[in-house]
Structures are given as structure tokens and as C-alpha cells.
Amino acid sequence: MQQQLAQLVATAQAESKSVTNRAEMEAFKARVVGPNGSLTAAMKGMATLSKEERPIVGKLINEAKKSVEEILAALLTKIEDAEIGSALGTPLDPTLTGNETPAGFIHPLSRTREKILNTFKKLGFTIAEGPEIETEWHCFDALNTPADHPARDMQDTLYLPKSFRSVDAPRRGEEALVLRTHTSSVQIRTLLNRKPPFRIVAPGRCFRRDAVDATHSANFHQIEGLWIDHQVTLADLRGILDFFVKETFGADAEIRLRPSYFPFTEPSFEMDLRSPNLGRLSNRWIEIMGCGLVDPKVLELCGLNPNEYSGLAFGLGLERITMLVHGIDDIRHFYNNDLRFLRQFA
Ligand code: PHE
């Protein structure tokens, strides 16, 4: 019996060598372990044995069975490897390098934002943030912008449906929500949440109900600046803006503060820039941001004493600065995701 089983395993081992695909494997399997297979027949033979012989032969049969299972497992691996090899056309070589996944690169607007934020970090500013969906109060009222101001008109500002609830709903009640029209709302959030003195810059996306053209986008980006301390003056404003402009446009760049009006600054200015490195715009005064000293009314509305504290604020458009730095002539390039445009900034 022992010899017979050894013979059976040896035959299976030898036959398995000539099996090369799944169909042949199935036939081979049937010849050994199928209902009429050689091993099955040996197992059936157990019935005719005496009580004493049975455990001894049973053990031998189990060993033979294990050997056959190993032969079948090895065969399956051999066939699977062959299948992968033929699917790939060549034998599998696991040491080959994989397909290259190209690394992305930073969008020109993000790059400008990082550069500007780094400039202000050098002046001791830290970064603040606020929500894009804002209450009317943070966006307008607290910034001393009255209800009849044109910016609050439905024609200029995107209001959210009444069904949207504010994160501040418990505190601010049923107030209307807008998509913030400027990052100046972060001035208010910072004034309410931090104790002066502080200097913050707040980058973020803003929305206006503008018709889209080469210089207008309904969705754009600003960086807001706010510095609150005991005696902040126009000299501080001029100093930091001059530093910013020289870092961004080169040491030859100059600034000019031109009187203007914003409800939340007094006095208010438009800051113009002039630089010899701006191509066809060289040596022309170009308006790039609004700024001024924080209106005492805003400090009061945020619970600060205007006799104790004063501040400066500014807000610049990221798209405009990036367009000037790189000589880009259409704001829509930033959002079209055209790699021929974007790759130039990789
Ligand atoms: N929020 C103003 C705008 O969007 C810019 C500004 C910011 C002006 C801070 C003064 C102070 O036009």
C-alpha cells in the first residue's frame, strides 16, 4: 500500500510538469482527486481494510493527499505567472521602474499669495482667516457701511437664500448671509476675537456680482492687512506699503497715496505704484490697493476704545498684482486651467 501511494505521488509530480494551462490543470486534477481519480480510488480502498490496518493506512493516505495538494498549488502558481507574462507580452520583470507620475506645480495666484504673505511676515504680521459665506453684519454693518450703500445692493453683492443658516446664527439671529465681497470682514472677526496689539494679513476668496471680462471676475482673491496698536500712524502705513512694493516689484518701485473714500477707514487712500520694470506699464502710476487708518467707528463697533487704540488697514487684489508682475493681460487665464498658460509658471 505504502509503495502504491508513493508511486501515485511520483506519477502526479511527473505528470504535472507537462501541464501548461488551466484546462490541462483541470483535467490533471480530475485524474488525481476527481471522483474517479487515483487518490480517490486509494481512499475508497480503505473500506476493505481491517480495523488494525485502517489508522496506519489512513495516515499514509493523508500524507499522500498533502503532497498532491502541494503539487496542485505549485502548478497554479506556475500557470498564473505564465498568464501574467503573456498578458504583458514579455516575462514579468518586477525590477523595472514604474510609469512616471508627474509632480504638479503651484498656481501663479498661490505663488504670489505666498510671496506677499512672506513679505508681511517679515514685518511681524501673522495670518488670519475668515469664512467665505459671511453675515451682512461682518461684511458691511460692522465696517461702518450703511444699509443704503451701493455695495449692499443686490446688483453688486451675492446674497444667499434665507434657508441658509449662519455659523453665527445663535448670536446674530436671522441675519442675511452674503458671499463676502472683500476680505475686510476678517478685520472684524479679528477685532472681535483678539486682544490688541496685533498685526494680521488675511488672504482669501471674494465674490462680486460682476460681469466677467478681461479685468473682472465674479470670484477673485484679496489679501487684507490690519495692524492695531496704541499709536499707529500714516507713517507706519506708508512704511509697510513701501516695503511691500519694493519686495514685490523691485527696489526701484515707488508708491503714492491718493485720497479716496472707504466707510471703514479715515483717512482713506488708493495706493498707486510706479516702477521701471513693468513693460509697457513702466513709469505709470497704477492703482493697486485701498488703504487707510481704521475708522474709530469700526473700533467702537468691535468694543475697543478709539482713544486707546488706533490702526491701519489695507486690501489688495491678488489677481491684479499677479497680472502686473507677469504681464498677464486677461484675468480669465487664471481660472481656465489651460496647461499651456499654467506651465509658464511651473
Ligand atoms: N475692502 C476694500 C475693497 O475691497 C479695500 C480696502 C481694505 C480699503 C482695507 C481700505 C482698507 O475695495
Residues whose N, C-alpha, C, O or C-beta is under 5 A from the ligand:
A	BS01	LIG	T181 H182 S184 F262 T265 G290 C291 G292 A313 F314 G315
